[in-house]
Amino acid sequence: MRLKRGYYFLAKHHKLVFYAAWLLLNLVQAAATELLDDEAYYWVYSKFLDWGYFDHPPMVALLIKAGTALFPGSFGVRFFFAIMSTAGIWFLEKLLPAKNDLLFYTIVLSMAILQIGGIIAVPDTPMLFFTILFFYVYKKLLEKPGFSIAVMLGVVIALMFYSKYHGLLVVLFSILSNTKLLTRYHIYVAGITAFIIFSPHLYWQYSHGFPSLQFHLLERNAPEYRISFTLDYIVGQLFLAGPIAGFLLLYYAFRKWPADYFERALKFNLAGIYLFFLVSTFKGRVEANWTVPAFIPLVVLSFAWLLTHERARMWIQRLAAVTIIIVFVIRMYTLVHLFPDSKVKQDEFHNNPEWAIAIQQHAKEMPVFFVDSYQRPSKYWFYSGTPAFSLNTVDYRRNNFNYWPLEDAFMGKKVYAIYQGKKQDYYTDSIQTDKGVYLGRTIDQYFSFSRIRIAPQTALNANNGAANSLITLQTDEATLQRIRFPYDSLRVWLTVYKKDSVIRNIPTNVKLGMIKDHRQTLPVTIPVDLPKGEYITRFSITSCIDGWPSINSSVIKLRVK
């Protein structure tokens, strides 16, 4: 009798059960799973709320700040992301062309990333949510155009941009799918609204020299193409869309012919986003998750095609069951640290508190900084409760540790350096942790000037053994005050690269003592003894680590004639 009542309850309230189970699983997983590396980095974002960051817009920081204000630990970090994930699936259902709850459940359960990714505190989660809202409002605009709905569309566009810059592709491909929009006032109302709301971030970018634009267009890309970039991208997309039924869902979505302008927008986004990032692999490595906005048209269009193909629906249902089992195994693996005497390999999910304690004990209460890693100091800070810093040298890349005022607390102090990389001779200590062996060294007097940003006003061209140009040096008041004896004699260098490796640090005539103002232009002379050709370079400044200056500029091309 109870079984019969349970059946009738499930049949009548299956939607409530589905969404409640989705949210509950997300919340339990959010509380019990240790942070990923990038999640810890975004948690540090929330310690320095701003209109922008080096890598991303500020939405991820705002959500983490709000969550940790309510709840401690990883649960607080991920709370609003779990809520957004569930709400996003609910709105996604509203985009479907017809009602078939079982088919919808089958498709979303076939996509493991929608289930597991629902707890992860990264920009992709709000990006996915606001992209779904974009299509939801856009559909309303197509059905019943009006001023208020156009304003609402502009608000959603701005929130999408505040989540991740890839939202621009969604807007672009939607307009290309229906160029008649350009003849109607609604699209301009939406655009003006989005611009007004997004303008604080644009101003932040302008006042900081557009660091995100330089990073994503120049610094993030590899100098030479490798076939693995393209192959990894293709395999990654098949995995993210499934992992088992992904290739079928993609096939069905691409087969669906658009029935109206809304589906046409979905089709343009599906094809456009995948093609855009496929072409991008010829310039550098593309992260698989960058195509997250394509998930919405993938779900809706494959659903629309499967409505009229019963045999294909049966295959998706069978494969969805396999995916659910795989997801369950993955969920249990991320929680294995909760079981006594469990043994797991070194990865992002496990042994983080023990790792942080091991380093903290070895440092013997000295402040800790990490060399060439934005993730490890973030995770150390989260699990040890002690602020840490990343010294980004010329062997690495810039990140938001080049902007936060964290290095001020280290200046002139006895500190402990942690390193895990190729150059091991400099480090005298070996630290055994649950996450592998780390190298360490005591630095008697720390100094670095990571927040000084250097940019040439003219191209770097070397003639007759020297390059002469004007460079602009920009910094903040705290850093400016620290430029005094003995740091005023520290030198600015030009670091030259070949295939991602440093081949030379060339001394320039500029020393820190020459900087007298927050923004200053100085003539620079660089003695160049290199064969003719084009080189990738960056400006750098001497740091407390011998031979490893800090990285202080974006990528700069040097032509030796």
C-alpha positions in Angstrom: 0.0 0.0 0.0 2.8 2.4 0.9 4.6 1.5 -2.3 1.4 2.4 -4.2 1.1 5.7 -2.4 4.7 6.5 -3.2 4.1 5.7 -6.8 1.1 8.1 -7.0 3.0 10.8 -5.1 6.0 10.5 -7.5 3.7 10.5 -10.6 1.8 13.6 -9.3 4.8 15.5 -7.9 7.7 14.3 -10.0 8.8 17.8 -10.9 9.0 18.8 -7.3 10.9 15.6 -6.5 13.3 16.2 -9.4 14.2 19.8 -8.5 14.3 19.1 -4.7 16.7 16.2 -5.3 18.8 18.2 -7.6 19.2 21.0 -5.1 19.7 18.7 -2.1 22.4 16.7 -3.8 24.1 20.0 -4.8 24.0 21.4 -1.3 25.3 18.1 0.3 28.1 17.9 -2.2 28.9 21.6 -1.7 29.4 21.1 2.0 31.3 17.8 1.9 33.7 18.3 -1.0 36.9 20.2 -0.6 37.5 23.2 -2.8 39.1 23.0 -6.3 42.2 25.1 -6.9 40.4 27.8 -8.9 37.5 27.9 -6.4 40.0 28.9 -3.7 41.4 31.6 -6.0 37.9 33.0 -6.5 37.4 32.9 -2.8 40.4 35.3 -2.5 38.6 37.5 -5.0 35.8 37.8 -2.5 38.3 39.2 0.0 39.0 42.1 -2.3 35.6 43.0 -3.8 36.0 45.2 -6.8 34.4 46.0 -10.2 36.8 43.8 -12.0 39.7 41.4 -11.7 42.7 40.4 -13.9 41.1 37.2 -15.1 37.4 37.6 -14.9 34.5 40.0 -14.2 33.3 40.2 -10.5 30.1 38.1 -10.4 31.9 35.0 -9.0 33.4 37.1 -6.2 30.1 38.7 -5.3 28.3 35.3 -5.1 31.1 33.8 -2.9 31.1 36.9 -0.7 27.3 36.6 -0.2 27.5 32.9 0.5 30.3 33.1 3.0 28.5 35.9 4.8 25.7 33.4 5.5 27.6 30.1 5.9 31.2 29.1 6.7 33.6 26.9 4.8 33.1 25.3 1.4 29.3 25.3 1.9 29.3 29.1 2.0 31.6 29.4 -0.9 29.3 27.3 -3.1 25.9 28.0 -1.7 24.6 30.5 -4.3 26.1 28.5 -7.1 24.1 25.4 -6.0 21.0 27.6 -6.0 21.8 29.1 -9.4 22.4 25.6 -10.9 18.9 24.4 -9.8 17.2 27.6 -10.8 19.0 27.5 -14.2 17.6 24.0 -14.9 14.1 25.2 -14.0 14.3 28.2 -16.4 15.9 25.9 -19.1 12.8 23.8 -19.0 10.8 26.9 -19.9 12.6 27.2 -23.2 11.4 23.9 -24.5 9.0 23.9 -27.5 6.7 21.3 -25.9 6.0 19.4 -22.7 7.7 16.1 -22.2 9.2 16.0 -18.6 10.7 12.5 -18.9 12.6 13.5 -22.1 13.9 16.7 -20.4 15.0 14.8 -17.3 16.7 12.3 -19.5 18.7 14.9 -21.5 19.9 16.9 -18.5 20.8 13.7 -16.6 22.8 12.6 -19.7 25.1 15.7 -19.3 27.3 14.9 -16.3 28.7 18.4 -16.2 25.3 19.9 -15.4 25.0 17.6 -12.4 28.6 17.8 -11.0 29.3 21.3 -12.1 26.3 22.6 -10.2 28.3 22.9 -7.0 31.5 24.4 -8.3 32.1 28.1 -7.5 33.5 29.2 -10.8 32.3 31.9 -13.3 30.8 29.2 -15.6 27.9 28.6 -13.2 26.5 32.2 -13.2 27.4 32.4 -16.9 25.2 29.4 -17.6 22.4 30.7 -15.5 22.3 34.2 -17.0 22.7 32.8 -20.5 19.5 30.7 -19.9 17.8 33.9 -18.6 19.0 35.7 -21.7 17.3 33.2 -24.0 14.2 33.1 -21.7 13.8 36.9 -22.0 14.8 37.0 -25.7 12.0 34.5 -26.4 9.5 36.8 -24.6 10.8 39.7 -26.6 10.2 37.8 -29.9 6.7 36.8 -28.7 5.6 40.2 -27.4 8.0 43.1 -28.1 8.0 46.0 -25.7 10.0 48.6 -23.9 10.0 46.9 -20.5 11.0 43.5 -21.8 13.8 45.2 -23.8 15.1 46.8 -20.6 14.9 43.4 -18.9 17.0 41.9 -21.7 19.6 44.6 -21.2 19.8 43.9 -17.5 20.3 40.2 -18.2 22.9 40.9 -20.8 24.9 43.0 -18.3 24.7 40.3 -15.7 25.9 37.8 -18.3 28.8 40.0 -19.0 29.5 40.4 -15.3 29.8 36.6 -15.1 32.1 36.0 -18.0 33.2 37.8 -21.2 32.0 34.9 -23.4 28.5 36.3 -23.0 29.4 38.7 -25.9 29.4 35.7 -28.2 25.8 34.8 -27.2 24.6 38.4 -28.0 26.6 38.5 -31.3 25.3 35.2 -32.6 21.7 36.0 -31.6 21.8 39.2 -33.5 23.4 37.5 -36.5 20.5 35.0 -36.5 18.0 37.8 -36.8 19.5 41.0 -38.3 16.0 42.5 -38.4 16.6 43.3 -34.8 18.9 46.1 -35.9 15.9 47.9 -37.4 13.9 47.9 -34.2 14.4 50.1 -31.2 14.2 47.3 -28.7 17.7 46.0 -29.4 19.1 49.5 -28.8 17.2 49.9 -25.5 18.6 46.6 -24.4 22.1 47.6 -25.5 22.0 51.0 -23.8 20.7 49.4 -20.6 23.4 46.8 -20.7 26.1 49.4 -21.3 25.0 51.6 -18.4 24.9 48.7 -15.9 28.2 47.3 -17.2 30.0 50.6 -17.4 31.6 50.4 -13.9 33.5 47.3 -15.0 34.5 49.0 -18.3 35.9 51.9 -16.3 37.8 49.5 -14.0 39.3 48.0 -17.1 40.3 51.4 -18.5 41.8 52.6 -15.3 43.9 49.4 -15.0 45.1 49.4 -18.6 42.6 46.7 -19.8 44.5 43.8 -18.2 41.8 41.2 -19.0 41.8 42.1 -22.7 45.6 41.8 -22.8 45.5 38.5 -20.8 42.9 36.7 -22.9 44.1 38.0 -26.3 47.9 37.9 -25.7 49.2 36.3 -22.6 47.0 33.3 -22.4 47.7 32.0 -25.8 50.6 29.7 -26.7 53.2 31.0 -29.2 53.2 27.9 -31.4 50.3 25.8 -32.7 50.1 22.1 -31.7 47.7 19.6 -33.1 46.9 18.5 -29.5 45.2 21.9 -29.0 42.5 21.0 -31.6 42.2 17.3 -30.7 41.9 18.0 -27.0 39.2 20.6 -27.7 37.1 18.2 -29.8 37.4 15.3 -27.3 36.7 17.7 -24.4 33.5 18.9 -26.1 32.2 15.4 -26.6 33.0 14.6 -22.9 31.3 17.8 -21.6 28.2 17.2 -23.7 27.9 13.6 -22.3 30.1 11.9 -21.5 28.3 8.9 -22.8 25.5 10.4 -24.9 27.2 13.6 -25.8 28.0 12.8 -29.4 24.4 11.8 -29.9 23.0 14.9 -28.4 25.3 17.0 -30.5 24.2 15.1 -33.6 20.5 15.5 -32.8 20.9 19.2 -32.0 22.7 20.0 -35.3 20.1 18.0 -37.2 17.2 20.0 -35.9 16.1 22.6 -38.4 15.0 25.9 -36.8 11.2 26.3 -36.6 11.2 30.0 -35.8 13.5 32.9 -35.0 14.1 31.7 -31.4 15.3 28.3 -32.5 17.3 30.0 -35.2 19.1 32.0 -32.5 19.8 28.8 -30.6 21.2 27.1 -33.8 23.5 30.1 -34.5 24.8 30.0 -31.0 25.3 26.3 -31.0 27.3 26.3 -34.3 28.9 29.7 -33.7 30.3 29.0 -30.2 31.7 25.6 -31.1 33.2 26.9 -34.3 34.6 30.1 -32.7 36.6 28.1 -30.1 37.6 25.5 -32.6 39.2 28.2 -34.7 40.7 29.6 -31.5 42.7 26.3 -31.0 44.9 27.4 -33.9 46.1 30.3 -31.8 46.4 28.6 -28.5 45.0 26.1 -26.0 41.2 26.4 -25.4 39.7 25.3 -22.1 36.8 22.8 -22.6 34.5 24.7 -20.3 34.6 27.9 -22.4 31.8 26.5 -24.6 29.4 26.4 -21.6 26.8 28.8 -23.2 26.4 26.2 -26.0 24.8 23.8 -23.5 21.5 25.7 -23.7 20.9 25.3 -27.5 22.3 21.8 -27.2 19.6 20.8 -24.7 16.7 22.6 -26.4 17.5 21.6 -30.0 18.2 18.0 -29.2 15.0 17.9 -27.2 13.0 19.3 -30.1 14.5 16.7 -32.5 14.0 13.8 -30.1 10.3 14.7 -29.7 9.6 13.1 -33.1 12.1 10.3 -33.0 11.0 7.6 -30.5 13.7 5.1 -31.2 16.4 7.7 -30.6 14.7 8.7 -27.3 15.0 5.1 -26.1 18.8 5.1 -26.8 19.2 8.4 -24.8 17.3 6.9 -21.9 19.5 3.9 -21.8 22.7 6.0 -22.0 21.4 8.4 -19.4 21.2 5.5 -16.9 24.9 4.8 -17.5 25.8 8.5 -17.0 23.9 8.5 -13.7 26.0 5.6 -12.5 29.2 7.4 -13.6 28.1 10.6 -11.8 27.4 8.6 -8.7 30.9 7.1 -8.7 32.4 10.5 -9.2 30.4 12.0 -6.4 31.5 9.2 -4.1 35.1 9.7 -5.1 35.1 13.3 -4.2 33.7 12.4 -0.8 36.1 9.4 -0.1 38.1 11.6 2.4 35.1 11.4 4.8 35.8 7.7 5.3 38.5 6.5 7.7 41.8 5.2 6.3 40.8 6.0 2.8 43.6 6.3 0.3 43.3 8.6 -2.7 45.8 10.0 -5.2 47.1 13.5 -5.1 44.4 15.7 -6.7 42.4 18.9 -6.0 39.6 17.3 -4.1 41.5 15.7 -1.2 44.1 16.2 1.6 44.0 20.0 1.3 43.7 20.8 5.1 46.5 18.3 5.8 48.7 19.8 3.1 48.2 23.4 4.4 49.0 22.3 8.0 52.2 20.5 6.8 53.5 23.7 5.1 52.4 25.9 8.0 54.3 23.7 10.5 57.4 23.6 8.3 57.4 27.4 7.9 57.5 27.8 11.7 55.1 30.7 11.9 56.9 32.7 9.2 54.7 34.3 6.5 54.4 32.0 3.5 54.5 33.0 -0.2 54.4 30.7 -3.2 56.5 31.1 -6.3 54.6 31.0 -9.7 51.2 29.8 -8.6 48.0 31.7 -8.0 46.1 28.5 -6.9 48.4 27.2 -4.1 48.5 30.4 -2.0 44.8 30.7 -2.4 44.2 27.2 -1.1 46.8 27.6 1.6 45.0 30.8 2.8 41.6 29.1 2.8 42.7 26.0 4.7 45.3 27.5 7.0 43.4 30.7 7.7 46.7 32.6 7.1 47.0 35.1 4.2 49.6 34.0 1.6 51.0 35.6 -1.5 52.1 34.5 -5.0 55.3 36.0 -6.4 54.7 35.7 -10.2 58.1 35.6 -11.9 59.1 35.6 -15.5 58.7 31.9 -15.7 54.9 32.2 -15.0 52.2 34.7 -15.9 50.4 37.6 -14.3 47.2 37.2 -12.3 45.3 39.1 -9.6 48.1 38.8 -7.1 49.8 41.5 -9.2 47.0 43.8 -8.2 46.1 42.9 -4.6 48.0 44.8 -1.8 49.2 41.5 -0.3 53.0 41.8 -0.8 53.0 45.0 1.4 52.7 42.8 4.5 55.8 40.7 3.4 58.2 43.6 2.6 61.4 43.5 4.6 60.3 40.5 6.7 61.8 37.0 7.1 59.5 34.8 5.1 59.2 31.3 3.7 59.1 30.5 0.0 57.3 27.4 -1.4 58.0 26.1 -4.8 57.0 23.2 -7.0 58.6 23.4 -10.5 61.6 22.8 -12.7 64.1 25.1 -11.1 64.9 23.2 -7.9 68.5 24.0 -7.1 67.7 27.3 -5.3 65.5 25.6 -2.7 67.2 23.9 0.3 64.2 22.3 2.0 62.1 19.4 1.0 58.6 19.2 2.5 56.7 15.9 2.3 52.9 16.5 2.3 49.8 14.4 1.5 49.8 16.2 -1.9 53.4 15.4 -2.8 56.8 16.9 -2.2 57.2 20.7 -2.1 60.4 22.7 -2.0 61.0 25.5 0.4 63.6 28.1 1.4 63.8 30.8 4.1 64.1 34.3 2.6 65.8 36.6 5.2 64.4 39.8 3.7 61.5 39.7 1.3 61.1 42.3 -1.5 59.2 42.5 -4.8 57.3 45.1 -6.7 54.7 43.1 -8.5 52.1 45.9 -8.7 54.3 48.2 -10.9 52.8 47.9 -14.4 55.1 48.7 -17.3 54.0 49.3 -20.9 56.0 50.6 -23.9 54.5 53.6 -25.7 56.2 52.6 -29.0 57.1 49.3 -30.5 60.4 47.7 -29.4 62.8 47.6 -32.3 66.5 46.9 -31.9 68.9 48.5 -34.3 72.7 48.5 -34.0 72.6 46.4 -30.8 70.1 48.5 -28.8 66.4 49.1 -28.4 65.2 52.6 -27.4 61.7 53.5 -26.5 59.5 55.3 -24.0 57.8 53.2 -21.3 55.0 54.1 -18.9 55.2 52.9 -15.4 52.1 52.9 -13.3 51.7 52.0 -9.6 49.8 52.8 -6.5 50.6 55.0 -3.5 51.7 52.1 -1.2 54.2 50.8 -3.7 55.5 54.2 -4.5 56.2 54.8 -0.8 58.3 51.6 -0.7 60.6 52.7 -3.5 63.4 54.0 -1.3 66.8 52.7 -0.1 67.8 49.9 -0.6 65.1 49.2 -3.1 65.6 52.3 -5.3 68.6 50.6 -7.0 66.5 47.6 -8.2 66.6 47.3 -12.0 64.0 46.9 -14.7 64.7 44.1 -17.0 63.5 42.9 -20.4 62.9 39.2 -20.3 63.1 37.4 -23.7 61.3 34.1 -24.4 61.5 31.3 -26.9 58.8 28.6 -26.9 57.5 29.6 -23.5 61.0 29.4 -21.9 63.1 32.3 -20.7 66.3 32.6 -22.8 67.6 35.9 -21.4 67.0 38.7 -18.9 68.4 41.9 -20.4 69.2 44.8 -18.1 67.8 48.2 -19.0 68.9 51.6 -17.8 65.8 52.1 -15.7 65.9 51.7 -11.9 63.1 52.0 -9.4 64.6 55.1 -7.9 63.7 56.9 -11.1 59.9 56.5 -10.4 58.7 59.6 -8.6 54.9 59.5 -9.5 52.0 57.1 -9.8 52.1 57.3 -13.6 55.4 58.2 -15.2 57.0 58.0 -18.6 60.7 57.2 -18.9 63.1 56.7 -21.8 64.4 53.1 -21.8 67.6 51.8 -23.4 68.0 48.1 -23.8 71.3 46.6 -25.0 70.2 43.8 -27.3 72.6 41.0 -28.4 70.3 38.6 -30.2 70.1 37.2 -33.7 67.8 38.9 -36.1 64.1 38.0 -35.8 61.0 38.5 -33.7 60.9 37.7 -30.0 58.3 37.6 -27.3 59.3 39.7 -24.3 58.0 41.1 -21.0 59.3 43.8 -18.6 60.3 42.6 -15.2 61.8 43.9 -11.9 64.4 42.4 -9.6 62.9 40.4 -6.7 64.2 38.7 -3.6 64.7 35.5 -5.5 68.1 35.5 -7.1 67.8 35.5 -10.9 64.0 35.5 -10.9 62.6 38.9 -11.4 58.8 39.5 -11.0 56.7 39.8 -14.1 55.5 43.4 -14.6 54.0 43.7 -18.1 51.9 42.1 -20.7 53.5 40.4 -23.7 55.6 42.7 -25.9 57.1 41.9 -29.3 60.7 42.8 -29.9 62.0 43.0 -33.5 65.8 42.7 -33.9 66.9 44.0 -37.3 
